[in-house]
């Protein structure tokens, strides 16, 4: 593509050397991927400044350089100076891939919690109503039968536009994506206009070195979505709802529990019966119905309302919603695994004290005979996290089974010993089974009628990381194998 065409929609740049009439073969921001006639975009990271690799990029054949720190370039290449290389990269990436979002209906979700669950709910609802839908988020990207690993909740702008292009070419019509505050802070979605923007909730998070300097900046970055979407959908119950909408340029729709909104819920209750565990509530506003949702926890009422808000705008029928939401199960997010009518087994990604407490208190609401927690902690991570998780489990669970998570370069026994320090501050009963497969087998084999068992820490992961190697370990597969082994010996 001609450089001038790549820059057609961009702003905040200056051509300081060479010509914008040259042809560019690709956009590259990793010096290891430089190829002949590419445009090398210099970005400043927390660990590396790619301005240091300009000479190497030129030697490899880069035809143009984008920089945000002035450096002398003597070679015969085009040089562009900008305030933010990543911002310019976002605009150029959209142009390079032919503005693919123009042929897609785009749905962006921001908030501290609930993004992944809400995104998955929306995808399932749209797919069930005949709309071919892609997804981009914490658990990777996917469309049709294609699954793509990503390294951030919101990938870099080049990867986003590349995914959009692939999806559009594959016949995808709708895309649901999680948009993190970091995505706006680092300009990964600069210049992108979404059809729908959703705000789930806000609480202090991602504040500190290498992330947001304070809560005000965190909130501001979240709020940017509502200056860059056509219709904004906001959780009216959240204390920061009005601040999120400051300066908004979009049409606004709302959802809430027990107060007026475009879509609202009341009569919320936890629901547990053979083969089903979740929530039940009355929906009013854009839809009128009683709804049973196969996701545990009252917090999932808000996630469901967010998904229904999009569904209403895209004309998803009530009977489709009832069918989809009854059977909904979000991978690794309070995910029920049905293996018996006598007890319930849950997989969740909870891997710190806050999320573990949220999970266990949620499960307590369902009044189990026993609440059994199976968990470990990641190796080469904070010991304080282990102490806190142990204390939380000891306080809320009737029995804790301490086992392996991703030990990385530590010994499982040492990690368990740290968890014990926390659990010993309580009266909680516990046992130690370092092998995670054997721990899962133990709780299934010894389950009692009315039990609720939580396997947490791994969630959607399908591996265990030991001594720098990732070994296959999908808890769903492990559970299925154990159930097969125990045939005839389970309640």
CORFENRA-V69680 format. One record per backbone hydrogen bond with DSSP energy under -1.0 kcal/mol. NH is the residue of the N-H (numbers start at 1). CO is the residue of the C=O. If there is no record, write none. Layout:
{{NH;CO} {NH;CO}}
//
This chain:
{{3;22} {4;20} {6;2} {7;3} {10;7} {14;81} {16;79} {17;79} {24;1} {25;37} {28;39} {33;30} {37;61} {38;35} {39;26} {40;64} {41;28} {42;66} {45;48} {50;43} {52;49} {53;50} {54;51} {57;53} {58;54} {59;55} {60;56} {61;58} {62;57} {63;38} {64;38} {65;78} {66;40} {67;80} {77;75} {78;63} {79;17} {80;65} {81;14} {82;67} {83;12} {88;84} {89;85} {90;86} {91;87} {92;88} {93;89} {94;90} {95;91} {96;92} {97;93} {98;95} {99;94} {102;99} {103;100} {104;101} {105;173} {107;175} {108;196} {109;177} {110;198} {112;201} {118;114} {119;115} {120;116} {121;117} {122;118} {123;119} {124;120} {125;121} {126;122} {127;123} {128;124} {130;127} {131;126} {134;174} {135;142} {136;176} {137;140} {140;137} {141;148} {142;135} {143;146} {146;143} {148;141} {160;156} {161;157} {162;158} {163;159} {164;160} {165;161} {166;162} {167;163} {168;164} {169;165} {170;166} {171;168} {172;167} {173;132} {174;132} {175;105} {176;134} {177;107} {178;136} {179;109} {185;181} {186;182} {188;183} {189;183} {190;187} {192;189} {194;228} {196;106} {197;231} {198;108} {199;233} {200;110} {208;212} {211;208} {212;206} {218;214} {219;215} {220;216} {221;217} {222;218} {223;219} {225;222} {226;223} {227;224} {228;225} {230;194} {231;195} {232;251} {233;197} {234;253} {235;199} {236;255} {238;235} {241;238} {244;240} {245;241} {246;243} {248;245} {249;226} {251;230} {253;232} {255;234} {256;263} {258;265} {263;254} {264;284} {265;256} {266;282} {269;280} {271;278} {273;276} {276;273} {278;271} {279;293} {280;269} {281;291} {282;266} {283;289} {284;264} {286;262} {289;283} {291;281} {293;279} {294;325} {295;293} {300;297} {301;298} {303;299} {304;300} {305;301} {306;302} {307;303} {308;304} {309;305} {310;306} {311;307} {312;308} {313;309} {314;310} {315;312} {316;311} {321;317} {322;318} {323;319} {324;320} {325;321} {326;322} {327;323} {333;330} {335;347} {337;345} {344;451} {346;453} {347;335} {348;455} {349;332} {356;352} {357;353} {358;354} {359;355} {360;356} {361;357} {362;358} {363;359} {364;360} {365;361} {366;363} {367;364} {369;450} {372;452} {373;399} {374;454} {375;401} {379;406} {387;383} {388;384} {389;385} {390;386} {391;387} {392;388} {393;389} {394;390} {395;391} {396;392} {397;393} {398;371} {399;371} {400;429} {401;373} {402;431} {403;375} {408;465} {410;407} {415;411} {416;412} {417;413} {418;414} {419;415} {420;416} {421;417} {423;419} {424;420} {425;422} {426;423} {431;400} {433;402} {439;435} {440;436} {441;437} {442;438} {443;439} {444;440} {445;441} {446;442} {447;444} {450;342} {451;448} {452;370} {453;344} {454;372} {455;346} {456;374} {457;348} {461;458} {464;471} {466;469} {467;408} {469;466} {471;464} {473;462} {478;474} {479;475} {480;476} {481;477} {482;478} {483;479} {484;480} {485;481} {486;482} {487;484} {489;486}}
//
